[in-house]
Amino acid sequence: WQCQPATSHARRRPTSAATG
């Protein structure tokens, strides 16, 4: 992830977690 933590973001958008 770039700004927000993947833990919280990954739940809504798995795309962000895959990028970071």
DSSP file (Angstrom, degrees, kcal/mol; ACC not computed):
  #  RESIDUE AA STRUCTURE BP1 BP2  ACC     N-H-->O    O-->H-N    N-H-->O    O-->H-N    TCO  KAPPA ALPHA  PHI   PSI    X-CA   Y-CA   Z-CA
    1    1 A W              0   0    0      0, 0.0     5,-0.1     0, 0.0    16,-0.1   0.000 360.0 360.0 360.0 161.3    0.0    0.0    0.0
    2    2 A Q        -     0   0    0      2,-0.1     4,-0.0     3,-0.1    14,-0.0   0.848 360.0  -8.1-102.8 -48.9    1.1    3.6   -0.5
    3    3 A C  S    S+     0   0    0      1,-0.2     0, 0.0     2,-0.0     0, 0.0   0.756 121.4  51.5-115.7 -62.0   -0.8    5.6    2.2
    4    4 A Q  S    S-     0   0    0      1,-0.1    -1,-0.2     2,-0.0    -2,-0.1  -0.498  91.6 -96.7 -83.7 153.1   -3.5    3.6    4.0
    5    5 A P    >>  -     0   0    0      0, 0.0     4,-2.3     0, 0.0     3,-0.6  -0.362  22.0-133.1 -66.5 142.6   -2.7    0.2    5.6
    6    6 A A  H 3> S+     0   0    0      1,-0.2     4,-3.3     2,-0.2     5,-0.4   0.799 101.2  70.4 -66.7 -28.4   -3.5   -2.9    3.6
    7    7 A T  H 34 S+     0   0    0      1,-0.2     4,-0.4     2,-0.2    -1,-0.2   0.903 112.9  26.6 -56.7 -43.1   -5.2   -4.4    6.7
    8    8 A S  H <> S+     0   0    0     -3,-0.6     4,-0.7     2,-0.1    -1,-0.2   0.838 127.8  44.8 -89.1 -36.4   -8.1   -2.0    6.4
    9    9 A H  H >X S+     0   0    0     -4,-2.3     4,-3.5     1,-0.2     3,-0.7   0.880 103.7  62.3 -76.3 -39.2   -7.9   -1.3    2.7
   10   10 A A  H 3< S+     0   0    0     -4,-3.3    -1,-0.2     1,-0.3    -3,-0.2   0.826  97.0  60.9 -58.4 -31.9   -7.5   -4.9    1.6
   11   11 A R  H 34 S+     0   0    0     -4,-0.4    -1,-0.3    -5,-0.4    -2,-0.2   0.900 116.9  29.2 -63.7 -39.6  -10.9   -5.7    3.0
   12   12 A R  H << S+     0   0    0     -3,-0.7    -2,-0.2    -4,-0.7    -1,-0.2   0.902 137.2  19.8 -88.3 -44.9  -12.6   -3.2    0.7
   13   13 A R    >X  -     0   0    0     -4,-3.5     3,-1.0    -7,-0.1     4,-0.8  -0.860  54.8-174.8-131.7 101.4  -10.3   -3.4   -2.3
   14   14 A P  H 3> S+     0   0    0      0, 0.0     4,-1.8     0, 0.0     5,-0.2   0.672  81.5  75.7 -62.9 -16.4   -7.9   -6.3   -2.7
   15   15 A T  H 3> S+     0   0    0      1,-0.2     4,-1.6     2,-0.2     5,-0.1   0.903  92.1  50.7 -63.9 -40.9   -6.4   -4.5   -5.6
   16   16 A S  H <> S+     0   0    0     -3,-1.0     4,-2.2     1,-0.2    -1,-0.2   0.900 107.9  52.4 -65.7 -40.2   -4.5   -2.1   -3.4
   17   17 A A  H  < S+     0   0    0     -4,-0.8    -1,-0.2     1,-0.2    -2,-0.2   0.881 107.9  51.8 -64.0 -37.5   -3.0   -4.9   -1.3
   18   18 A A  H  < S+     0   0    0     -4,-1.8    -1,-0.2     2,-0.2    -2,-0.2   0.857 108.8  51.3 -68.3 -33.8   -1.8   -6.7   -4.5
   19   19 A T  H  <        0   0    0     -4,-1.6    -2,-0.2     1,-0.2    -1,-0.2   0.934 360.0 360.0 -69.5 -45.1   -0.1   -3.5   -5.6
   20   20 A G     <        0   0    0     -4,-2.2    -2,-0.2    -5,-0.1    -1,-0.2   0.407 360.0 360.0-105.9 360.0    1.7   -2.9   -2.4
